[in-house]
Amino acid sequence: MYIGKVASLTGLSIKAIRLYEEKGLIAPPKRQGKYRVYESSHIDALHLIREARRLGISLSRLQPVMQTRSGAPDWQGIRQFLLDIRGEMEAQIRQTQIRIQRLDACCEEIGHCPLTLP
């Protein structure tokens, strides 16, 4: 399928698709004359890239896991990458919960102490 159809299916702009191809995030599509012809594997990879971007994963961080020698995505490697990201997010949640507990303790302590104003 041509790039316009790919853009429609993925919700990405043609410019973004070309950028992802340029950066090696997707395999170069086959050519039919002067047109790029994309396959379903490109659609899958572009959906993943779109969702990763929505999660705040930078292109530079995504790039190494998306680049393959064979042209096909290494879905097992990508799965592990996403699990690692999930672990990082869970650690951030735990850290935020600890900070919230400290904040609550601080507020409670302030509630028991008279505030002195200059």
C-alpha positions, 0 to 999 in steps of 0.5 A: 500500500502507498504512503497515503493509505499508511498515514490513514491507517496509522493516524500518522502524517506522511512527514512523520512516516518518512522521518521514521523511515529516515531514522531507521525506525522502520525498514525501507519499503520496497519501491514500485517505480517511484512509489514506496510500497508498505507492508503490514509489518510497516503498519505494525511498527508504525502503530508501535512507534505512535503508541511509544511516542504517546507514552513519552518514549523518545525517538532516540530511545526507541531507535536502537530497538526498532532497527533490525538487520533483516528489515523485520521488527524484532518483536521479542526484543521490542517486548522486552524493551516495553517491559523495561519501560514498564518497570521504570514507570512502576519505579517512578510510581513508587517514588512518587508515592513515597514523596506523597507520603512525605508531603502528607507527613509534612502537612500533618506536622504543620497542622500540629505546630503553630505557624509563626509569621514574621 
